[in-house]
Amino acid sequence: MVETFADLIGQWPQATNVSGRKLSSIRTFADDVGISYGKAQMMKLRSSVAADYWPALLEAAKSRSVPLTHKDLTRMRERRVRNTRSGDALADAEQAA
């Protein structure tokens, strides 16, 4: 099971270009979702996909036979928010010390 958006993007099925060369998972993800490669890189780096992209992401997942639901995306978002908040609390504690 994919736990984070970064995992999802990193494990996205690779497509093959017209010359038979495999594309990176980030490039394939970007093409499938209809975003730039740079935006896909940032999504992976931040481990975050804005909810505005979820409909396109779910459609792309379906077309690639990637088992993904709205509930999965919500769970990944909640995990990211929790981790961000705990990281903020840790940073605050370190600054206070």
Backbone torsions as a table, in degrees:
resi	resn	phi	psi	omega
1	MET	NA	136.0	178.2
2	VAL	-77.8	129.9	-175.8
3	GLU	-99.3	-28.6	-175.3
4	THR	-133.2	163.5	175.3
5	PHE	-63.3	-36.7	178.2
6	ALA	-61.3	-42.4	176.7
7	ASP	-61.7	-44.6	-178.8
8	LEU	-58.1	-48.9	-178.5
9	ILE	-67.3	-41.9	-179.3
10	GLY	-66.1	-27.9	-178.7
11	GLN	-101.3	7.5	-179.8
12	TRP	-59.2	137.4	-179.9
13	PRO	-59.1	136.4	-179.2
14	GLN	-82.8	137.2	174.9
15	ALA	-92.9	169.3	176.8
16	THR	-116.0	133.9	179.4
17	ASN	-79.8	-179.0	-174.3
18	VAL	-64.0	-24.6	178.9
19	SER	-91.1	6.8	175.9
20	GLY	88.1	5.3	-179.6
21	ARG	-87.6	136.1	179.1
22	LYS	-72.1	135.5	175.1
23	LEU	-87.9	156.4	177.5
24	SER	-66.8	159.3	178.3
25	SER	-62.9	-34.9	179.2
26	ILE	-66.9	-43.5	179.7
27	ARG	-62.9	-44.7	180.0
28	THR	-64.3	-43.8	177.6
29	PHE	-57.9	-48.3	-179.5
30	ALA	-58.5	-48.4	-179.8
31	ASP	-62.5	-42.8	-177.6
32	ASP	-66.6	-37.6	-177.2
33	VAL	-86.7	-16.2	178.1
34	GLY	84.1	37.9	179.5
35	ILE	-127.1	169.9	178.7
36	SER	-74.4	158.6	177.1
37	TYR	-60.1	-42.0	179.5
38	GLY	-60.8	-41.3	178.5
39	LYS	-65.3	-40.3	178.2
40	ALA	-64.3	-39.7	176.8
41	GLN	-59.8	-44.9	-179.8
42	MET	-65.3	-38.9	177.2
43	MET	-60.3	-43.1	179.5
44	LYS	-67.2	-46.3	-179.2
45	LEU	-58.9	-43.2	-179.3
46	ARG	-84.1	-10.0	-174.7
47	SER	51.9	51.2	-177.3
48	SER	-150.9	133.8	173.7
49	VAL	-125.2	118.1	-179.3
50	ALA	-59.3	143.7	-177.6
51	ALA	-58.0	-24.5	177.6
52	ASP	-59.3	-27.6	-177.5
53	TYR	-93.4	-6.9	-176.0
54	TRP	-59.9	-43.1	178.6
55	PRO	-58.2	-45.2	179.0
56	ALA	-66.4	-37.5	178.9
57	LEU	-64.6	-43.6	179.1
58	LEU	-65.0	-39.5	176.7
59	GLU	-64.4	-43.6	179.4
60	ALA	-63.8	-41.6	178.8
61	ALA	-61.1	-43.5	179.4
62	LYS	-61.1	-44.0	-178.2
63	SER	-68.2	-24.2	178.6
64	ARG	-98.6	4.9	-178.6
65	SER	59.6	36.2	175.1
66	VAL	-91.8	120.1	-179.9
67	PRO	-70.6	105.4	-176.2
68	LEU	-148.9	133.1	179.0
69	THR	-125.6	167.8	175.6
70	HIS	-59.8	-37.3	178.4
71	LYS	-62.0	-39.4	177.0
72	ASP	-61.3	-44.7	-179.4
73	LEU	-63.8	-41.3	178.5
74	THR	-62.8	-42.5	179.3
75	ARG	-62.6	-42.1	178.4
76	MET	-64.3	-40.4	178.8
77	ARG	-64.2	-46.0	179.9
78	GLU	-61.3	-40.4	178.0
79	ARG	-61.4	-43.6	-179.3
80	ARG	-64.3	-43.6	179.9
81	VAL	-62.7	-44.5	178.4
82	ARG	-59.6	-46.2	-179.1
83	ASN	-65.5	-37.8	178.5
84	THR	-65.3	-44.4	179.9
85	ARG	-64.4	-42.0	179.4
86	SER	-66.9	-34.5	175.4
87	GLY	-65.9	-38.9	176.8
88	ASP	-64.3	-41.4	179.8
89	ALA	-64.7	-39.4	178.4
90	LEU	-65.2	-43.9	178.8
91	ALA	-62.3	-41.6	178.1
92	ASP	-61.9	-42.6	179.9
93	ALA	-65.0	-39.6	179.2
94	GLU	-66.7	-37.4	179.4
95	GLN	-69.0	-33.4	-179.0
96	ALA	-73.4	-23.8	-176.9
97	ALA	-76.0	NA	NA
